[in-house]
C-alpha cells in the first residue's frame, strides 16, 4: 500500500527522477500546495534548472544522503528498488509513493476528473482540453506530460471541481488513476517491453475504462476498432467521436487549408454544436479537437468559447514545434517516437512549401526499435533524407543485438535515402554540409533529440 501524500502536508517530499516531464510538474505542484520539495536526477536539464529557479533543491546524481531528512519519497517507474536513494529510504523506513499513485491521490475526489489516454495524442488532447476549460471560465487543476505556454508549464493548481491529466498506459500506470471521464484517443502497438501484444494493450484499456463510475463517461475515437470496442463495453455512459457514420460526435463540412489546418462543424447525433477552425495542422489534431469538444459538451461549456480556445491553440512544446530558422531551413522538433506519430509529423511537414524534407530520428529504447523494426522501416517514405542517431537506451541496458546501422539496408531497399549520424555533433555537421535554404528539418523522438535543435539554433547561421 502506497503512502498517502496528504498525510505529509507541509513536510518534505523528495522526488527521485525529478527531471522527468511528469515528475518535474508534480514537484512544482506539491510546492504550490505547501510541501517542501527536493529532488535528484542523474543529469541536469532545462526542467531541473527551472525547478532550481523556483527554489527547489535539486541534486544532480543519486546518492543515499539525498533522502536524509525527507518525510516521503516520490519515484517514477523508471527508478528501480536498487537505486541508492530508494534503497536508503527503505532502510530508514521513509514512506514511498510511485508517481502514478501520487497522481491518483491528487485526482481522487474531483467530481469532474478527466484522464486522457491513448497511444498517440495524449499530450495535445490534454493541452487543448486545459486551454478550452480555462477560456470557457472553468478553474481546473491540470497535469500534462509536456509543457503548454498557456498555463506556463506542465501543471496548474486550480480552485474548482475539475482535474485534467494525461493518463499514460506505460507500465499500466493509468490503472492507479481516479477518472470520472476517460478519453481514449486510440489503441495501437507500443511499450512492447511491458505488454505482450496489442491484445494485452487493449486489455489494459478495458481495465482503465472499468475504473469509471456508472455515471461517468468513456469518450473514444469511434473509427478505431479497439478504442470503440472498449468504449461501448464500458459500464458507464459513452461518447464516440470521429468521421464514421456510427460515431456519435462527427466532424462535418470538413475542409483543410493549404497548411493542413482543419475547419469543420461539430455535429452531435444530428445537432450542430458549433463551427471550429484550428490553428494546428493535420487530421490527428482535428480528431484530438473532436475529443475535446465531446468532453466540453459533457461538461456543459459554452461552445462559442471552446471554439475560440481551439482556434487560438498553437500546440504544446515538442509537438511539431518550430525551434529555429537556420540557414533558411525551418527546424522543427516532434516528440513522436513510434511509427504512427512520426508519420503524422512528416505528413504535416510535407504539406508545407519546401525543397528537401529532412527527417532526423533518435530511436528510443532498444526494445521498441526491435519490436517495431519492420514498422519503422515503413515510416519514412515522405522524407527526402533520413538521418538516424544512435539508439537512446533510456531505462534499458544495451542488449548488443540492435543498432541503428541495422535499419539502413531495409530502408535503402525501400528507397529511403538514409544514413547513420551517431551523435548530435555528427548530425548537425551533416545537415549543415548538405541542407539548403527552403528545406525543412524535423527531429523525432521522446529522448533528448530536442537538444540537437537547441544546439543548431544556438550555433546560428553558417551559410551566408
VOPAGU-2260 file (C-alpha; in pm, 1 decimal, decimal comma):
REM VOPAGU-2260
SITE   aa  ch    i         X         Y         Z
SITE  UNK   A    0       0,0       0,0       0,0
SITE  UNK   A    1     144,8     331,5    -108,7
SITE  UNK   A    2     176,1     613,6     140,7
SITE  UNK   A    3     -78,5     894,7     108,1
SITE  UNK   A    4      71,9    1228,5      12,6
SITE  UNK   A    5    -190,8    1421,9     211,3
SITE  UNK   A    6     -53,0    1273,0     533,3
SITE  UNK   A    7     262,6    1478,7     475,7
SITE  UNK   A    8     121,2    1825,2     401,6
SITE  UNK   A    9     380,2    2091,8     476,9
SITE  UNK   A   10     657,2    1835,0     511,8
SITE  UNK   A   11     948,9    1741,3     286,2
SITE  UNK   A   12     876,2    1534,9     -24,1
SITE  UNK   A   13    1183,6    1411,7    -212,6
SITE  UNK   A   14    1146,9    1322,9    -582,3
SITE  UNK   A   15    1383,3    1063,4    -729,9
SITE  UNK   A   16    1399,6    1129,8   -1103,6
SITE  UNK   A   17    1268,4    1483,8   -1061,2
SITE  UNK   A   18    1375,0    1589,0   -1412,5
SITE  UNK   A   19    1114,6    1375,6   -1588,6
SITE  UNK   A   20     836,6    1556,4   -1773,2
SITE  UNK   A   21     567,8    1434,6   -1534,3
SITE  UNK   A   22     782,4    1428,4   -1219,1
SITE  UNK   A   23     903,2    1786,7   -1261,6
SITE  UNK   A   24     545,3    1905,6   -1297,8
SITE  UNK   A   25     432,6    1713,8    -990,8
SITE  UNK   A   26     722,6    1856,1    -790,4
SITE  UNK   A   27     611,2    2208,5    -875,4
SITE  UNK   A   28     251,2    2112,8    -799,9
SITE  UNK   A   29     336,7    1992,5    -447,7
SITE  UNK   A   30     543,7    2303,8    -387,1
SITE  UNK   A   31     236,7    2514,8    -468,0
SITE  UNK   A   32      35,3    2306,3    -222,3
SITE  UNK   A   33     278,1    2396,0      56,0
SITE  UNK   A   34     516,3    2099,9      65,6
SITE  UNK   A   35     891,9    2141,8      95,6
SITE  UNK   A   36    1020,5    1975,8    -220,6
SITE  UNK   A   37    1364,5    1839,6    -302,5
SITE  UNK   A   38    1475,3    1600,6    -571,4
SITE  UNK   A   39    1750,0    1434,2    -766,4
SITE  UNK   A   40    1818,3    1329,3   -1122,2
SITE  UNK   A   41    2110,4    1167,1   -1298,3
SITE  UNK   A   42    2161,8    1464,4   -1531,6
SITE  UNK   A   43    2087,2    1834,8   -1534,1
SITE  UNK   A   44    1828,4    1960,8   -1782,0
SITE  UNK   A   45    1606,2    2256,9   -1857,5
SITE  UNK   A   46    1346,4    2107,0   -1626,5
SITE  UNK   A   47    1586,3    2072,4   -1333,4
SITE  UNK   A   48    1715,4    2425,3   -1399,5
SITE  UNK   A   49    1358,6    2558,0   -1391,0
SITE  UNK   A   50    1288,5    2379,8   -1062,5
SITE  UNK   A   51    1601,6    2532,8    -909,9
SITE  UNK   A   52    1482,2    2875,6   -1026,3
SITE  UNK   A   53    1161,8    2808,4    -832,7
SITE  UNK   A   54    1362,3    2748,4    -515,7
SITE  UNK   A   55    1355,5    2367,9    -521,9
SITE  UNK   A   56    1678,6    2196,1    -416,8
SITE  UNK   A   57    1781,8    1955,0    -693,5
SITE  UNK   A   58    2076,9    1717,7    -661,9
SITE  UNK   A   59    2245,7    1602,3    -982,8
SITE  UNK   A   60    2333,1    1235,6    -941,6
SITE  UNK   A   61    2184,3     984,2    -699,8
SITE  UNK   A   62    2330,0     936,7    -351,7
SITE  UNK   A   63    2196,0     785,1     -31,1
SITE  UNK   A   64    2238,4    1101,5     173,0
SITE  UNK   A   65    1997,3    1292,3     -52,2
SITE  UNK   A   66    1698,5    1129,2     117,7
SITE  UNK   A   67    1817,3    1200,8     472,5
SITE  UNK   A   68    1560,7    1421,1     642,0
SITE  UNK   A   69    1288,6    1352,2     385,5
SITE  UNK   A   70     941,4    1267,3     515,5
SITE  UNK   A   71     814,8    1094,9     199,6
SITE  UNK   A   72     971,7     975,0    -124,0
SITE  UNK   A   73     816,0    1007,5    -471,3
SITE  UNK   A   74     968,7     798,3    -750,3
SITE  UNK   A   75     888,1     712,3   -1110,6
SITE  UNK   A   76     853,1     366,5   -1263,6
SITE  UNK   A   77    1197,2     409,7   -1418,5
SITE  UNK   A   78    1360,4     417,1   -1071,4
SITE  UNK   A   79    1433,5      63,0    -952,0
SITE  UNK   A   80    1445,8     -54,0    -590,6
SITE  UNK   A   81    1824,1     -84,8    -631,5
SITE  UNK   A   82    1856,6     290,8    -679,0
SITE  UNK   A   83    2071,8     409,0    -385,2
SITE  UNK   A   84    1816,2     667,0    -274,2
SITE  UNK   A   85    1523,3     426,7    -283,9
SITE  UNK   A   86    1730,5     162,5    -105,1
SITE  UNK   A   87    1833,1     410,0     165,1
SITE  UNK   A   88    1474,5     530,3     207,9
SITE  UNK   A   89    1364,4     171,2     255,1
SITE  UNK   A   90    1642,2     112,5     510,2
SITE  UNK   A   91    1536,8     421,9     703,5
SITE  UNK   A   92    1166,4     339,3     679,2
SITE  UNK   A   93    1076,7     655,0     485,7
SITE  UNK   A   94     734,7     608,7     316,2
SITE  UNK   A   95     741,5     592,3     -63,1
SITE  UNK   A   96     487,3     675,9    -334,3
SITE  UNK   A   97     517,6     587,5    -702,0
SITE  UNK   A   98     437,3     870,0    -943,2
SITE  UNK   A   99     117,4     711,7   -1074,8
SITE  UNK   A  100     -15,4     657,2    -720,5
SITE  UNK   A  101      53,5    1022,5    -643,9
SITE  UNK   A  102    -147,5    1134,3    -946,7
SITE  UNK   A  103    -432,6     906,4    -844,0
SITE  UNK   A  104    -432,0    1055,5    -494,2
SITE  UNK   A  105    -433,0    1411,6    -626,5
SITE  UNK   A  106    -710,3    1322,9    -872,2
SITE  UNK   A  107    -939,7    1148,4    -621,6
SITE  UNK   A  108   -1245,3    1336,9    -505,6
SITE  UNK   A  109   -1274,0    1573,1    -801,7
SITE  UNK   A  110   -1630,7    1546,1    -938,0
SITE  UNK   A  111   -1508,5    1608,3   -1293,7
SITE  UNK   A  112   -1176,5    1425,7   -1331,2
SITE  UNK   A  113   -1065,3    1373,2   -1690,9
SITE  UNK   A  114    -792,3    1121,6   -1769,9
SITE  UNK   A  115    -673,5    1148,8   -2130,8
SITE  UNK   A  116    -531,9     816,1   -2250,0
SITE  UNK   A  117    -434,0     660,9   -2582,0
SITE  UNK   A  118    -122,0     550,1   -2764,3
SITE  UNK   A  119     -95,8     878,0   -2957,9
SITE  UNK   A  120    -220,7    1230,0   -2899,3
SITE  UNK   A  121    -243,6    1236,6   -2520,3
SITE  UNK   A  122     -38,9    1549,9   -2461,9
SITE  UNK   A  123    -200,5    1750,7   -2739,9
SITE  UNK   A  124    -552,8    1648,1   -2636,1
SITE  UNK   A  125    -484,1    1722,5   -2268,3
SITE  UNK   A  126    -334,2    2059,9   -2361,2
SITE  UNK   A  127    -628,9    2151,1   -2585,7
SITE  UNK   A  128    -867,9    2046,2   -2310,9
SITE  UNK   A  129    -687,4    2253,3   -2049,1
SITE  UNK   A  130    -697,1    2565,3   -2264,8
SITE  UNK   A  131   -1061,7    2510,2   -2361,6
SITE  UNK   A  132   -1171,9    2468,8   -1999,0
SITE  UNK   A  133    -986,3    2777,5   -1884,8
SITE  UNK   A  134   -1104,0    3000,0   -2169,4
SITE  UNK   A  135   -1458,6    2879,7   -2103,5
SITE  UNK   A  136   -1432,1    3004,5   -1745,2
SITE  UNK   A  137   -1352,5    2680,7   -1557,7
SITE  UNK   A  138   -1072,1    2674,1   -1298,1
SITE  UNK   A  139    -919,5    2326,7   -1344,6
SITE  UNK   A  140    -623,2    2156,9   -1188,0
SITE  UNK   A  141    -401,9    2037,6   -1474,1
SITE  UNK   A  142    -121,0    1787,3   -1518,0
SITE  UNK   A  143      25,6    1745,8   -1867,3
SITE  UNK   A  144     312,9    1524,3   -1979,8
SITE  UNK   A  145     451,6    1815,5   -2178,9
SITE  UNK   A  146     465,7    2192,7   -2146,9
SITE  UNK   A  147     194,8    2436,4   -2250,4
SITE  UNK   A  148     272,3    2807,9   -2260,4
SITE  UNK   A  149     -91,8    2889,0   -2191,9
SITE  UNK   A  150     -56,8    2754,5   -1835,6
SITE  UNK   A  151     311,1    2840,7   -1800,3
SITE  UNK   A  152     440,8    2483,8   -1783,2
SITE  UNK   A  153     306,4    2134,8   -1727,2
SITE  UNK   A  154      91,1    2174,5   -1415,6
SITE  UNK   A  155    -161,2    2414,5   -1273,7
SITE  UNK   A  156    -331,0    2412,8    -933,2
SITE  UNK   A  157    -696,3    2503,7    -977,7
SITE  UNK   A  158    -960,9    2600,4    -729,2
SITE  UNK   A  159   -1259,2    2417,9    -872,8
SITE  UNK   A  160   -1403,3    2071,3    -909,1
SITE  UNK   A  161   -1216,1    1988,7   -1229,3
SITE  UNK   A  162    -898,9    1784,5   -1272,0
SITE  UNK   A  163    -746,1    1725,7   -1616,9
SITE  UNK   A  164    -449,6    1495,8   -1661,1
SITE  UNK   A  165    -263,0    1287,3   -1912,5
SITE  UNK   A  166    -306,4     915,6   -1842,5
SITE  UNK   A  167     -20,8     707,6   -1984,8
SITE  UNK   A  168     -62,3     335,4   -2040,3
SITE  UNK   A  169     309,0     255,7   -1998,2
SITE  UNK   A  170     358,0      12,1   -1711,1
SITE  UNK   A  171     -23,1      21,4   -1674,0
SITE  UNK   A  172      29,9     336,0   -1467,0
SITE  UNK   A  173    -311,8     478,0   -1563,3
SITE  UNK   A  174    -477,6     198,8   -1366,8
SITE  UNK   A  175    -382,7     389,6   -1049,2
SITE  UNK   A  176    -583,5     697,1   -1154,1
SITE  UNK   A  177    -932,6     803,2   -1041,4
SITE  UNK   A  178   -1110,9     936,7   -1351,4
SITE  UNK   A  179   -1479,0    1017,3   -1386,2
SITE  UNK   A  180   -1424,5    1073,2   -1760,1
SITE  UNK   A  181   -1180,4     858,1   -1957,0
SITE  UNK   A  182   -1072,4     971,8   -2302,9
SITE  UNK   A  183    -922,8     705,4   -2532,4
SITE  UNK   A  184    -770,9     868,3   -2839,4
SITE  UNK   A  185    -660,1     537,0   -2997,1
SITE  UNK   A  186    -515,3     195,3   -2912,9
SITE  UNK   A  187    -201,9      95,3   -3102,0
SITE  UNK   A  188     114,2    -110,1   -3053,6
SITE  UNK   A  189     373,8      42,6   -2823,6
SITE  UNK   A  190     555,8     -32,2   -2497,2
SITE  UNK   A  191     600,3    -392,8   -2602,2
SITE  UNK   A  192     873,4    -424,4   -2340,9
SITE  UNK   A  193     585,6    -427,5   -2091,5
SITE  UNK   A  194     285,5    -560,2   -2286,3
SITE  UNK   A  195     279,8    -897,4   -2462,0
SITE  UNK   A  196      94,6    -780,1   -2772,0
SITE  UNK   A  197    -180,5    -549,9   -2896,9
SITE  UNK   A  198    -449,8    -761,6   -2730,4
SITE  UNK   A  199    -271,7    -722,0   -2398,0
SITE  UNK   A  200    -265,0    -345,9   -2454,6
SITE  UNK   A  201    -638,6    -340,8   -2527,6
SITE  UNK   A  202    -698,6    -541,3   -2210,5
SITE  UNK   A  203    -524,4    -266,5   -2009,5
SITE  UNK   A  204    -758,4      -6,8   -2161,0
SITE  UNK   A  205   -1055,7    -225,9   -2067,2
SITE  UNK   A  206    -934,1    -216,9   -1707,0
SITE  UNK   A  207    -884,4     158,9   -1732,2
SITE  UNK   A  208   -1242,2     211,7   -1851,1
SITE  UNK   A  209   -1360,3     -13,1   -1566,8
SITE  UNK   A  210   -1230,0     246,5   -1318,1
SITE  UNK   A  211   -1511,8     480,6   -1420,2
SITE  UNK   A  212   -1820,2     517,5   -1201,0
SITE  UNK   A  213   -2154,1     417,9   -1352,5
SITE  UNK   A  214   -2244,9     783,7   -1402,5
SITE  UNK   A  215   -1902,7     852,7   -1557,9
SITE  UNK   A  216   -1819,2     879,3   -1926,1
SITE  UNK   A  217   -1593,2     694,6   -2164,8
SITE  UNK   A  218   -1506,8     911,8   -2466,8
SITE  UNK   A  219   -1327,5     733,9   -2750,6
SITE  UNK   A  220   -1230,6     762,7   -3116,3
SITE  UNK   A  221   -1508,3     564,8   -3280,6
SITE  UNK   A  222   -1316,2     492,3   -3601,9
SITE  UNK   A  223   -1054,0     295,4   -3406,3
SITE  UNK   A  224   -1198,3     -55,0   -3371,3
SITE  UNK   A  225   -1027,9    -131,4   -3041,4
SITE  UNK   A  226   -1096,9     206,2   -2880,3
SITE  UNK   A  227   -1461,1     185,9   -2989,8
SITE  UNK   A  228   -1498,1    -166,1   -2850,8
SITE  UNK   A  229   -1354,9     -65,1   -2513,2
SITE  UNK   A  230   -1581,4     239,6   -2500,5
SITE  UNK   A  231   -1905,9      66,1   -2590,1
SITE  UNK   A  232   -1841,6    -219,7   -2347,4
SITE  UNK   A  233   -1764,5       9,4   -2053,5
SITE  UNK   A  234   -2025,5       1,5   -1775,8
SITE  UNK   A  235   -2096,4     374,4   -1792,2
SITE  UNK   A  236   -2206,0     645,7   -2032,8
SITE  UNK   A  237   -2021,6     655,2   -2363,0
SITE  UNK   A  238   -1948,4     901,4   -2642,5
SITE  UNK   A  239   -1771,1     812,2   -2965,4
SITE  UNK   A  240   -1625,2    1074,1   -3197,2
SITE  UNK   A  241   -1474,4    1065,9   -3544,1
SITE  UNK   A  242   -1565,2    1072,5   -3911,2
SITE  UNK   A  243   -1753,4     743,9   -3946,2
SITE  UNK   A  244   -2131,3     729,2   -3974,0
SITE  UNK   A  245   -2155,6     531,1   -3649,5
SITE  UNK   A  246   -1975,9     797,1   -3442,1
SITE  UNK   A  247   -2197,7     998,2   -3209,1
SITE  UNK   A  248   -1994,6    1319,9   -3248,4
SITE  UNK   A  249   -1878,0    1386,5   -3602,9
SITE  UNK   A  250   -1681,6    1647,7   -3794,5
SITE  UNK   A  251   -1896,9    1755,0   -4088,5
SITE  UNK   A  252   -1831,9    2011,2   -4365,0
SITE  UNK   A  253   -1466,3    1925,5   -4306,4
SITE  UNK   A  254   -1201,4    2106,8   -4508,8
SITE  UNK   A  255    -829,5    2178,6   -4479,0
SITE  UNK   A  256    -638,5    2487,1   -4584,9
SITE  UNK   A  257    -306,6    2481,1   -4772,5
SITE  UNK   A  258    -116,6    2419,1   -4447,2
SITE  UNK   A  259    -342,4    2133,1   -4340,8
SITE  UNK   A  260    -545,2    2320,0   -4077,6
SITE  UNK   A  261    -898,2    2190,0   -4037,6
SITE  UNK   A  262   -1229,8    2374,7   -4037,4
SITE  UNK   A  263   -1548,4    2182,3   -3957,9
SITE  UNK   A  264   -1887,7    2175,2   -3793,8
SITE  UNK   A  265   -1912,1    1954,1   -3484,7
SITE  UNK   A  266   -2238,7    1759,3   -3500,3
SITE  UNK   A  267   -2367,9    1554,4   -3205,9
SITE  UNK   A  268   -2621,7    1295,7   -3324,1
SITE  UNK   A  269   -2763,9    1536,4   -3582,4
SITE  UNK   A  270   -2744,1    1854,2   -3372,5
SITE  UNK   A  271   -2475,6    2109,8   -3460,1
SITE  UNK   A  272   -2266,2    2214,8   -3160,1
SITE  UNK   A  273   -2074,5    2485,6   -3343,5
SITE  UNK   A  274   -1818,1    2568,7   -3608,7
SITE  UNK   A  275   -1449,6    2518,6   -3539,8
SITE  UNK   A  276   -1126,2    2627,2   -3706,6
SITE  UNK   A  277    -788,5    2501,7   -3588,2
SITE  UNK   A  278    -450,2    2672,1   -3597,7
SITE  UNK   A  279    -259,3    2343,4   -3575,0
SITE  UNK   A  280    -249,6    2119,1   -3884,5
SITE  UNK   A  281    -334,7    1753,3   -3960,6
SITE  UNK   A  282    -621,9    1512,3   -3926,0
SITE  UNK   A  283    -472,6    1388,6   -3598,4
SITE  UNK   A  284    -513,1    1731,9   -3440,0
SITE  UNK   A  285    -866,8    1757,7   -3580,3
SITE  UNK   A  286    -956,0    1428,0   -3410,1
SITE  UNK   A  287    -796,3    1543,0   -3083,6
SITE  UNK   A  288   -1007,7    1858,7   -3105,8
SITE  UNK   A  289   -1320,7    1646,7   -3153,8
SITE  UNK   A  290   -1238,1    1456,9   -2832,3
SITE  UNK   A  291   -1203,6    1791,0   -2653,4
SITE  UNK   A  292   -1536,0    1913,5   -2793,1
SITE  UNK   A  293   -1700,4    1592,6   -2669,0
SITE  UNK   A  294   -1568,8    1637,5   -2314,4
SITE  UNK   A  295   -1660,9    2007,9   -2312,7
SITE  UNK   A  296   -2012,0    1916,5   -2427,1
SITE  UNK   A  297   -2046,8    1670,4   -2139,1
SITE  UNK   A  298   -1922,9    1941,0   -1901,8
SITE  UNK   A  299   -2180,7    2184,4   -2041,5
SITE  UNK   A  300   -1931,6    2450,7   -2150,6
SITE  UNK   A  301   -2010,4    2739,6   -2383,1
SITE  UNK   A  302   -1922,2    2604,7   -2727,8
SITE  UNK   A  303   -1850,4    2952,0   -2866,7
SITE  UNK   A  304   -1576,3    2992,0   -2607,3
SITE  UNK   A  305   -1449,6    2638,4   -2673,3
SITE  UNK   A  306   -1431,4    2727,7   -3043,8
SITE  UNK   A  307   -1229,8    3041,2   -2962,1
SITE  UNK   A  308    -994,3    2836,6   -2744,8
SITE  UNK   A  309    -930,6    2574,4   -3011,6
SITE  UNK   A  310    -874,4    2843,5   -3274,3
SITE  UNK   A  311    -609,3    3005,7   -3054,1
SITE  UNK   A  312    -440,4    2679,8   -2954,2
SITE  UNK   A  313     -92,2    2669,1   -3107,1
SITE  UNK   A  314      34,3    2343,5   -2959,5
SITE  UNK   A  315     237,7    2211,0   -2669,4
SITE  UNK   A  316     614,9    2220,3   -2669,6
SITE  UNK   A  317     788,1    1942,4   -2867,4
SITE  UNK   A  318     471,6    1870,5   -3065,7
SITE  UNK   A  319     583,1    1973,2   -3415,2
SITE  UNK   A  320     742,6    2280,0   -3260,4
SITE  UNK   A  321     935,1    2527,5   -3473,4
SITE  UNK   A  322    1264,5    2582,1   -3291,0
SITE  UNK   A  323    1456,1    2798,9   -3539,4
SITE  UNK   A  324    1502,8    2903,8   -3897,3
SITE  UNK   A  325    1871,7    2836,2   -3955,7
SITE  UNK   A  326    2045,1    2886,6   -4290,1
SITE  UNK   A  327    1695,1    2942,6   -4428,0
SITE  UNK   A  328    1588,2    2596,4   -4310,2
SITE  UNK   A  329    1282,6    2561,4   -4086,5
SITE  UNK   A  330    1383,1    2333,0   -3797,9
SITE  UNK   A  331    1109,5    2152,6   -3606,3
SITE  UNK   A  332    1118,6    1901,6   -3322,7
SITE  UNK   A  333     846,9    1647,0   -3250,8
SITE  UNK   A  334     805,6    1414,7   -2953,4
SITE  UNK   A  335     661,1    1135,2   -3168,4
SITE  UNK   A  336     858,5     816,8   -3116,8
SITE  UNK   A  337     654,8     536,4   -3271,1
SITE  UNK   A  338     567,2     484,0   -3638,3
SITE  UNK   A  339     221,0     642,0   -3639,5
SITE  UNK   A  340     338,2     957,4   -3462,5
SITE  UNK   A  341     644,3    1001,5   -3684,4
SITE  UNK   A  342     433,7     950,5   -3998,3
SITE  UNK   A  343     193,0    1218,5   -3877,7
SITE  UNK   A  344     474,9    1469,2   -3819,7
SITE  UNK   A  345     619,2    1400,3   -4165,0
SITE  UNK   A  346     274,4    1439,0   -4319,9
SITE  UNK   A  347     236,0    1779,7   -4154,7
SITE  UNK   A  348     582,7    1882,8   -4272,3
SITE  UNK   A  349     523,6    1760,9   -4626,8
SITE  UNK   A  350     219,9    1990,6   -4659,6
SITE  UNK   A  351     437,2    2298,3   -4609,2
SITE  UNK   A  352     621,7    2453,3   -4903,2
SITE  UNK   A  353     973,4    2311,6   -4903,6
SITE  UNK   A  354    1261,6    2187,9   -5112,9
SITE  UNK   A  355    1414,6    1893,1   -4926,7
SITE  UNK   A  356    1239,5    1737,2   -4625,7
SITE  UNK   A  357    1497,9    1617,2   -4373,8
SITE  UNK   A  358    1393,6    1369,0   -4105,7
SITE  UNK   A  359    1624,5    1317,4   -3806,7
SITE  UNK   A  360    1525,7    1022,1   -3589,6
SITE  UNK   A  361    1659,6     925,0   -3249,6
SITE  UNK   A  362    1528,2     570,4   -3186,9
SITE  UNK   A  363    1407,5     543,8   -2826,3
SITE  UNK   A  364    1479,2     221,7   -2635,1
SITE  UNK   A  365    1628,1     -94,8   -2777,3
SITE  UNK   A  366    1310,2    -294,3   -2714,8
SITE  UNK   A  367    1088,0     -55,8   -2913,8
SITE  UNK   A  368    1336,0     -43,2   -3201,2
SITE  UNK   A  369    1342,7    -423,7   -3217,3
SITE  UNK   A  370     973,5    -497,4   -3171,4
SITE  UNK   A  371     859,0    -230,5   -3419,1
SITE  UNK   A  372    1156,8    -270,5   -3654,8
SITE  UNK   A  373     955,5    -355,1   -3968,4
SITE  UNK   A  374     705,7     -75,8   -3898,6
SITE  UNK   A  375     985,5     178,5   -3856,0
SITE  UNK   A  376    1127,2      75,7   -4193,6
SITE  UNK   A  377     790,6     171,6   -4347,3
SITE  UNK   A  378     766,7     503,2   -4160,1
SITE  UNK   A  379     989,6     745,7   -4351,1
SITE  UNK   A  380     857,7     732,6   -4708,5
SITE  UNK   A  381     765,2    1103,3   -4704,3
SITE  UNK   A  382    1117,4    1210,3   -4606,2
SITE  UNK   A  383    1363,2    1304,7   -4878,0
SITE  UNK   A  384    1659,0    1243,3   -4647,0
SITE  UNK   A  385    1673,4    1048,8   -4320,1
SITE  UNK   A  386    1945,7    1078,6   -4055,9
SITE  UNK   A  387    1939,2     820,8   -3774,3
SITE  UNK   A  388    2127,5     881,7   -3449,3
SITE  UNK   A  389    2238,1     617,3   -3202,9
SITE  UNK   A  390    1955,7     448,5   -3013,2
SITE  UNK   A  391    1875,1     612,3   -2680,6
SITE  UNK   A  392    1851,4     330,7   -2427,4
SITE  UNK   A  393    1676,6     540,8   -2160,5
SITE  UNK   A  394    1576,8     290,9   -1890,0
SITE  UNK   A  395    1727,5      -6,1   -2078,3
SITE  UNK   A  396    2078,1    -152,4   -2090,5
SITE  UNK   A  397    2225,3    -215,7   -2436,2
SITE  UNK   A  398    2147,1    -581,7   -2523,4
SITE  UNK   A  399    2408,4    -576,6   -2800,1
SITE  UNK   A  400    2177,3    -716,4   -3068,8
SITE  UNK   A  401    2025,0    -398,9   -3215,6
SITE  UNK   A  402    2196,1     -90,9   -3358,5
SITE  UNK   A  403    2086,8     196,5   -3579,0
SITE  UNK   A  404    2303,3      67,4   -3866,4
SITE  UNK   A  405    2080,6    -241,1   -3890,6
SITE  UNK   A  406    1798,7     -24,8   -4023,7
SITE  UNK   A  407    1991,5     102,7   -4323,9
SITE  UNK   A  408    1973,3    -198,2   -4557,1
SITE  UNK   A  409    1592,9    -243,6   -4538,2
SITE  UNK   A  410    1540,9     134,5   -4560,0
SITE  UNK   A  411    1759,5     157,3   -4870,2
SITE  UNK   A  412    1574,0    -137,9   -5023,7
SITE  UNK   A  413    1255,1      61,4   -4974,0
SITE  UNK   A  414    1407,6     361,8   -5149,6
SITE  UNK   A  415    1467,8     575,9   -4840,0
SITE  UNK   A  416    1786,5     786,3   -4856,5
SITE  UNK   A  417    1912,3     713,1   -4504,3
SITE  UNK   A  418    2243,5     746,6   -4321,7
SITE  UNK   A  419    2350,9     699,3   -3959,7
SITE  UNK   A  420    2495,0    1004,7   -3785,2
SITE  UNK   A  421    2580,9     873,7   -3440,7
SITE  UNK   A  422    2597,1    1189,3   -3230,0
SITE  UNK   A  423    2422,6    1525,7   -3235,6
SITE  UNK   A  424    2750,1    1686,7   -3343,6
SITE  UNK   A  425    2773,3    1440,6   -3633,9
SITE  UNK   A  426    2411,9    1509,7   -3725,3
SITE  UNK   A  427    2445,8    1887,5   -3717,3
SITE  UNK   A  428    2761,5    1873,1   -3927,1
SITE  UNK   A  429    2590,2    1651,9   -4188,4
SITE  UNK   A  430    2285,1    1877,1   -4204,5
SITE  UNK   A  431    2484,7    2197,5   -4239,5
SITE  UNK   A  432    2701,4    2044,5   -4512,6
SITE  UNK   A  433    2403,6    1931,3   -4720,4
SITE  UNK   A  434    2091,2    2137,9   -4648,4
SITE  UNK   A  435    1983,3    2448,1   -4840,7
SITE  UNK   A  436    1760,1    2745,4   -4779,0
SITE  UNK   A  437    1396,9    2643,0   -4827,6
SITE  UNK   A  438    1443,6    2296,2   -4676,2
SITE  UNK   A  439    1255,0    2165,0   -4370,6
SITE  UNK   A  440    1410,8    1956,5   -4093,4
SITE  UNK   A  441    1207,5    1760,5   -3837,9
SITE  UNK   A  442    1370,9    1576,9   -3547,0
SITE  UNK   A  443    1174,1    1288,9   -3393,9
SITE  UNK   A  444    1193,6    1117,0   -3056,7
SITE  UNK   A  445    1095,8    1127,8   -2690,3
SITE  UNK   A  446    1455,7    1124,3   -2566,3
SITE  UNK   A  447    1683,0    1427,5   -2572,9
SITE  UNK   A  448    1674,3    1485,6   -2951,0
SITE  UNK   A  449    1537,6    1834,6   -2884,7
SITE  UNK   A  450    1889,1    1924,1   -2769,1
SITE  UNK   A  451    2000,3    1887,5   -3130,8
SITE  UNK   A  452    1753,2    2159,0   -3229,7
SITE  UNK   A  453    1873,7    2376,8   -2945,4
SITE  UNK   A  454    2235,6    2338,1   -3049,7
SITE  UNK   A  455    2150,5    2420,1   -3411,5
SITE  UNK   A  456    1966,2    2733,9   -3301,4
SITE  UNK   A  457    2248,8    2830,5   -3066,6
SITE  UNK   A  458    2514,4    2798,6   -3337,6
SITE  UNK   A  459    2304,1    3006,7   -3576,4
SITE  UNK   A  460    2352,0    3061,1   -3947,6
SITE  UNK   A  461    2668,5    2932,7   -4109,2
SITE  UNK   A  462    2577,1    2979,6   -4474,3
SITE  UNK   A  463    2595,1    3345,6   -4568,3
